[in-house]
Structure formats: structure tokens, C-alpha cells
């Protein structure tokens, strides 16, 4: 998993499960705690409202969420066709 994917996945993990410790995130994403600390810092610098509670973990500020992506059927089909084409 590349860093961009992991950053998004961390936000989604916090959004879905609530507070998570760095150790738990590191285990989930099969990386080191230090990498998670750097990722958390990068998310904060990017404007993601993170709350850190020493010894208890990280969470997102109440009310923050990433809205789901909505594609029309045509848009979804074109994305799938495009990704299949690029894979060849």
C-alpha cells in the first residue's frame, strides 16, 4: 500500500471505528508505529481535524467525515473500462 492510499485508509478507519491507537493502526496497515506517527502528522498538516489523547489514541473531530463518492452508471463504467485499459 502506498502512502497516499494509507493516509486515506487511516481517515476511513478512524471514521468507521472511532478512536484507534498508533499500535493498532500500525498492525492494521502492516507498518511501524513511527510511520503511523508521520502519517498522522501529515494528515493534520493537510487539515484533517485529528484529536490525540495520550495513551488512548487518535480520533477524528466530531462531525468530520469524508462524503461517499457518487458516480453515475456511465461514469462508473468509464472508470472501470479506463482502469482495465490502463492495466493492459
Protein Blocks (a to p, Z undefined) as FASTA:
>chain_A
ZZklmmmmmmmmmmmnopadfklmmmmnopafklmmmmmmmmmmnopacdddehiaccdd
ehiacddddddfklmmmmmmmmmmmmZZ
